[in-house]
Amino acid sequence: MNKTSTKAGRTGRITAAVAATAFSALCVLASAPAFVGSAQAASSRVAAYSGATITIDGVKYPDPLTLKSGTKVTSTSVWENSRRAEILADFRQNVYGQNFSGNYTQTFSVATTNFTNVKRKIVTVRIAAPYATVSYPVRTFIPTNQAVKGTFLMIDHRAAATDDPAQNTDYLPVARLNAAGYAIAIINANDVAPDNNSSYRSKMINAFYKSSSALPDNAMRAVGTWSWSASRAMDYLVTDSDIDASKVAVIGHSRSGKAALWAGAQDTRFAAVISNESGNTGAKLARRGAAGVNAETVAAINNNFPYWFAQTYKAYNGNESSLPVDQHELMDLVAPRRVYIASAQGDNNSDPKGEFLAYTAASQVYGLYGIGNNGLPSNTWQPALNTPYRGDAMSYHLRSGSHDLNYVDWGFYMNGDVFNRSAPTQ
């Protein structure tokens, strides 16, 4: 028999100040002026990139280890205290958008049900923001017949999760994960920012902005909100005695993979960040454009999904070489924690070679910590198919087949010791 208890009286409460400590302070918030205007107007303010560069596959890209002042970054302290903040600020202003700035209060309540060998917790996260109060569930399934090896926090844009602990699809194998000793917590991206151009503001975003007013061009849209909401779920997980908060990996596939990378880049509480075939504005290098395989470009993603990113990003449509950042630097922001990049050979839209090149380039910053071994036998494309590679704090695989998250990928994640890494030596 299943036993259910709803802990309505046991709620967690996190004020804006505490949440800022848990999230914003960890990622060094950068201030930037908000402005409202057309993408064309924003484009007129974009200058050609003139900073330091490195060469990746014969093309010049921004150098993550040179400060804007021109000074080389030669220590982890300079990286963490100066350069990391510069890169975060550029991604916020030019790509993903600025985080919510209004004060808010966060609370959560938990409904627990015990099944055979599994405990289900439906966690309701409530955000009381300036213009509305929004709540969303975090479905959490925890094995009870063995020690928990780690927790996957999944951003799910497919609305695939149910309350059933026996669910076991290729995309979301909850029962298989629990049987292997892993907990999984799932947020439905649509519960916080619907994946729709006409309604993406209707939940969390309009809680922080007047619904009758236009958003600033540099405000985050759907993808940024999904990332932000994953960190709010993490605010709960760190309080749960059944969860080891030091072993939580944020994971997402495709558009959710973009959100997972951005969440992990900002929030250093995540022990690992797993990007499954995230493609453009995820793991793929933007400057590769269509890459000769009709891969998705910045212009294509902004035109097809105009509600995903800051409107300032549209200034780089067909103008990727002017971006002050590129996606290898997004992975750099995860260092020294584990980053796992997964691609599929037949997923031309995501440009698997572009994801691979970004991954190998990120070894530079990991090397600053003395853990630059990315696990690959060679940094030359193409690596062996269906073979997981694990380095000091970097992991990678290239699966055969098309764009998807399936049992093969999950098998690599479960068997890849993703929650641990080599200790930095510098």
C-alpha positions in Angstrom: 0.0 0.0 0.0 1.2 3.5 -0.8 1.5 5.9 2.1 0.9 9.6 1.4 1.6 12.5 3.6 1.1 16.1 2.6 3.4 18.4 4.7 1.3 21.5 4.4 2.6 22.8 7.6 6.2 22.2 6.8 7.1 24.8 4.3 10.4 26.2 3.4 10.7 29.9 3.0 13.4 31.8 1.2 13.4 35.5 0.9 14.9 37.4 -2.0 18.0 38.2 0.0 18.6 34.5 0.8 17.9 33.4 -2.7 20.3 36.1 -4.0 23.0 34.6 -1.7 22.2 31.1 -3.0 22.2 32.0 -6.7 23.3 35.6 -7.7 26.2 35.9 -5.4 27.6 32.6 -6.6 27.6 33.7 -10.2 28.7 37.3 -9.6 25.8 39.3 -10.9 26.7 41.9 -13.4 24.6 45.1 -13.7 23.6 46.3 -17.1 21.2 49.1 -18.3 17.8 47.9 -19.4 16.5 49.4 -22.6 13.5 48.9 -24.7 13.6 49.2 -28.5 13.7 47.4 -31.8 16.2 44.8 -32.7 17.3 47.0 -35.5 18.1 49.8 -33.0 20.1 47.3 -30.9 22.0 46.2 -34.0 23.1 49.8 -34.6 24.9 49.8 -31.3 26.9 46.6 -31.9 30.5 47.0 -32.7 32.7 44.4 -34.4 34.5 42.2 -31.8 38.0 43.6 -31.2 39.1 41.7 -28.2 41.7 39.0 -27.8 41.2 35.8 -29.8 42.1 32.2 -29.9 41.8 30.0 -33.1 39.4 27.1 -33.3 39.4 25.1 -36.5 41.0 28.0 -38.4 38.5 30.6 -37.1 39.1 33.3 -34.5 37.0 33.2 -31.3 37.0 35.3 -28.1 39.8 34.3 -25.8 38.4 33.3 -22.4 41.7 33.8 -20.7 42.3 37.5 -21.5 40.6 40.2 -19.6 38.9 43.1 -21.4 41.8 45.2 -20.3 44.1 42.9 -22.3 45.7 41.3 -19.3 46.2 37.6 -19.5 44.5 35.4 -17.0 47.1 33.1 -15.4 45.5 32.1 -12.1 42.2 30.7 -11.0 41.7 33.7 -8.6 41.8 36.1 -11.5 39.5 33.9 -13.5 37.0 33.6 -10.6 37.1 37.2 -9.4 37.4 39.0 -12.7 37.2 37.3 -16.0 34.3 35.0 -15.2 32.2 38.0 -14.3 33.1 39.7 -17.6 31.9 36.7 -19.6 28.8 36.2 -17.5 27.9 39.9 -18.1 28.4 39.6 -21.8 26.2 36.5 -22.1 23.5 38.2 -20.0 23.5 41.4 -22.0 23.9 40.0 -25.5 22.4 36.5 -25.5 20.3 35.0 -22.6 19.2 38.3 -21.0 19.4 39.8 -17.5 18.0 37.9 -14.6 14.9 39.1 -12.8 15.8 42.1 -10.6 12.6 42.6 -8.5 12.4 41.5 -4.9 10.6 38.2 -4.3 9.8 35.7 -1.6 10.1 32.0 -2.3 8.3 29.3 -0.3 7.8 25.6 -0.9 5.6 22.8 0.3 6.0 19.0 0.0 3.6 16.2 -0.6 5.3 12.9 0.1 4.2 9.4 -1.0 6.0 6.2 -0.2 6.0 3.4 -2.8 7.9 0.2 -2.8 11.6 1.2 -2.9 10.8 4.7 -4.1 9.7 7.9 -2.3 7.9 10.5 -4.4 7.9 14.1 -3.4 5.8 16.6 -5.2 7.4 19.9 -4.3 5.4 23.1 -4.9 7.7 26.1 -5.4 5.9 29.4 -4.9 7.4 32.7 -6.0 5.7 35.9 -4.7 7.1 38.6 -7.0 6.1 42.2 -7.5 3.2 41.7 -9.8 2.0 38.1 -9.1 2.5 34.9 -7.2 3.4 31.9 -9.4 3.8 28.3 -8.3 5.1 25.2 -10.1 5.8 21.6 -9.2 9.1 19.8 -9.0 8.4 16.1 -9.3 11.0 14.3 -7.3 11.6 10.5 -7.2 14.1 9.1 -4.7 15.2 5.4 -4.3 14.8 4.2 -0.7 16.3 0.7 -1.0 19.9 1.8 -1.5 22.2 4.8 -1.0 21.4 7.6 -3.4 24.3 8.0 -5.8 23.3 11.5 -7.0 20.3 13.5 -8.3 19.5 14.6 -11.8 17.6 17.8 -12.0 15.9 17.7 -15.4 14.5 20.7 -17.3 11.7 19.1 -19.4 10.2 21.1 -22.2 8.2 18.2 -23.5 5.9 18.0 -20.5 6.7 14.3 -20.4 6.8 13.8 -16.6 3.9 12.4 -14.7 3.4 11.6 -11.0 3.9 7.9 -11.7 7.2 6.5 -10.3 6.9 3.6 -12.7 7.2 5.9 -15.8 10.1 4.5 -17.9 10.3 6.0 -21.4 13.5 6.4 -23.4 13.4 10.2 -22.8 12.5 10.0 -19.1 13.4 6.6 -17.6 12.4 7.4 -14.0 12.1 3.8 -12.9 15.4 2.8 -14.5 17.2 5.7 -12.8 15.7 4.9 -9.4 16.6 1.2 -9.7 20.2 2.2 -10.5 20.3 4.3 -7.3 19.7 7.8 -8.7 17.2 10.3 -7.7 15.6 12.5 -10.3 13.7 15.8 -9.9 11.9 17.3 -12.9 10.5 20.7 -13.7 8.2 21.3 -16.6 9.5 24.3 -18.5 6.0 25.2 -19.6 5.0 25.6 -16.0 7.2 28.7 -15.6 7.4 30.0 -19.2 5.2 28.4 -21.8 7.1 27.4 -24.9 5.0 29.6 -27.1 5.5 33.1 -28.5 2.1 34.3 -27.5 2.1 33.1 -23.9 5.7 32.8 -22.8 5.3 35.8 -20.5 2.1 34.6 -18.9 3.5 32.9 -15.8 6.9 33.7 -14.2 7.9 36.7 -16.4 4.7 38.7 -15.8 5.2 38.2 -12.1 8.3 40.4 -12.4 7.1 42.8 -15.1 3.8 44.6 -15.7 1.9 42.5 -18.3 0.8 45.6 -20.1 4.4 46.9 -20.6 7.0 45.8 -23.1 9.9 43.9 -21.8 13.3 45.6 -21.9 15.3 44.3 -24.9 18.0 42.9 -22.6 15.5 41.1 -20.3 15.6 37.3 -20.3 12.8 35.5 -22.0 11.8 31.8 -22.0 15.2 30.0 -21.9 16.6 32.3 -19.2 13.4 31.8 -17.1 13.7 28.0 -17.4 17.3 28.3 -16.1 16.3 30.6 -13.3 13.6 28.2 -12.3 16.0 25.3 -12.2 18.0 27.2 -9.6 14.9 27.9 -7.6 14.3 24.1 -7.6 17.9 23.7 -6.4 17.0 26.1 -3.5 14.7 23.4 -2.3 16.9 20.4 -3.0 19.6 21.8 -0.7 17.1 21.6 2.1 16.0 18.0 1.5 17.7 15.5 3.8 17.1 12.7 1.3 19.2 14.6 -1.3 23.0 15.1 -1.2 23.1 18.7 -2.4 26.8 18.3 -3.4 25.8 15.7 -6.0 23.1 17.4 -8.2 23.5 17.5 -11.9 21.3 19.8 -14.0 20.4 18.2 -17.3 18.4 19.1 -20.4 17.9 18.0 -24.0 17.7 20.3 -27.0 16.2 23.6 -26.0 16.2 22.4 -22.4 19.9 21.6 -22.9 20.5 25.3 -23.6 18.7 26.2 -20.4 20.7 23.6 -18.5 24.0 24.9 -19.7 23.0 28.5 -18.8 21.7 27.4 -15.4 24.9 25.6 -14.6 27.1 28.4 -15.9 25.5 30.8 -13.4 24.8 28.6 -10.4 27.9 27.0 -9.0 25.9 24.7 -6.7 25.4 22.2 -9.5 28.1 19.6 -9.3 27.6 18.8 -13.0 26.0 20.2 -16.1 24.7 17.9 -18.8 23.9 19.2 -22.2 22.2 16.7 -24.5 22.3 17.8 -28.1 21.7 21.5 -27.2 22.9 22.9 -30.6 22.7 26.6 -31.4 23.0 28.9 -28.3 23.8 25.8 -26.4 26.9 23.8 -27.0 27.4 24.7 -30.7 29.9 27.4 -31.6 27.9 30.3 -33.0 30.5 31.5 -35.4 30.3 28.3 -37.4 26.9 29.4 -38.7 25.3 26.8 -40.9 28.6 24.9 -40.9 28.1 23.4 -44.3 25.4 21.0 -43.0 22.5 23.4 -42.7 22.9 23.7 -39.0 20.8 26.2 -37.1 22.2 29.7 -37.1 21.7 32.7 -34.7 19.4 34.3 -37.3 17.3 31.1 -37.7 16.9 30.5 -33.9 15.9 34.2 -33.3 13.5 34.2 -36.2 11.9 30.8 -35.4 11.9 31.2 -31.6 11.8 35.0 -31.0 10.8 34.5 -27.4 13.7 32.3 -26.2 16.4 34.9 -25.8 17.0 38.5 -25.1 16.1 40.8 -28.0 19.6 42.2 -28.0 20.7 38.8 -29.4 19.0 39.6 -32.7 21.7 42.2 -33.4 23.9 39.2 -34.2 21.7 37.7 -36.8 24.1 37.0 -39.7 26.7 38.9 -37.6 28.0 36.2 -35.3 31.6 37.3 -35.6 30.7 40.4 -33.6 29.5 38.5 -30.6 31.7 39.3 -27.6 31.4 35.7 -26.5 30.9 32.2 -28.0 29.7 28.9 -26.6 33.1 27.5 -25.6 33.0 30.2 -23.0 29.6 29.1 -21.7 31.2 25.7 -20.9 34.2 27.6 -19.4 31.8 29.1 -16.8 31.1 25.6 -15.5 34.7 25.0 -14.6 36.0 23.5 -12.4 32.7 21.5 -12.0 31.9 18.6 -14.5 30.5 19.5 -17.8 29.1 16.8 -20.0 28.5 17.5 -23.7 26.5 14.9 -25.7 25.9 15.0 -29.4 24.3 12.7 -32.1 26.0 12.0 -35.4 22.8 12.5 -37.5 21.8 15.7 -35.7 23.0 18.2 -38.4 20.7 21.0 -37.1 22.7 21.0 -33.8 26.1 20.7 -35.6 27.8 18.0 -33.6 31.2 19.0 -34.9 30.6 22.5 -33.6 29.6 21.1 -30.2 32.8 19.0 -30.2 35.0 21.9 -31.1 33.5 24.0 -28.3 34.1 21.2 -25.9 37.7 20.7 -26.8 38.3 24.5 -26.6 36.8 24.6 -23.1 39.8 22.5 -21.9 41.8 25.7 -21.8 40.0 27.0 -18.7 39.8 23.6 -17.1 43.5 23.5 -17.6 43.9 26.6 -15.5 42.7 24.5 -12.6 45.1 21.7 -13.5 42.2 19.4 -14.7 42.3 20.1 -18.4 42.3 16.4 -19.5 39.0 16.2 -21.4 39.1 12.4 -21.7 39.4 12.4 -25.5 42.2 10.4 -27.2 42.5 13.2 -29.7 41.0 16.7 -30.2 40.5 16.0 -33.9 37.0 15.4 -35.2 35.4 12.8 -35.4 35.7 10.7 -32.2 34.4 7.1 -32.0 30.7 6.7 -32.0 28.8 5.4 -28.9 31.9 5.7 -26.8 31.7 7.8 -23.6 34.9 9.8 -22.7 35.6 10.9 -19.2 38.3 13.3 -18.3 39.2 15.0 -15.0 36.1 17.2 -15.0 34.9 17.0 -18.6 32.8 14.3 -20.3 31.6 13.7 -23.8 30.0 11.2 -26.1 28.8 11.2 -29.8 25.9 8.8 -30.2 24.8 7.3 -33.5 21.3 8.3 -34.7 19.3 11.5 -34.7 18.3 14.3 -32.4 16.9 12.7 -29.2 17.5 11.8 -25.6 17.3 8.1 -25.2 18.3 5.0 -23.2 21.8 5.1 -24.7 22.4 8.6 -23.5 21.0 7.9 -20.1 23.1 4.8 -19.8 26.3 6.8 -20.4 25.1 9.4 -17.8 24.3 6.7 -15.2 27.6 4.9 -15.7 29.8 7.9 -16.2 30.4 9.0 -12.6 29.2 12.4 -13.5 28.9 13.7 -9.9 32.6 13.4 -9.2 35.6 15.1 -10.6 39.3 15.3 -10.0 40.2 18.0 -7.4 41.7 21.1 -8.9 45.5 21.3 -8.4 45.9 25.0 -9.0 
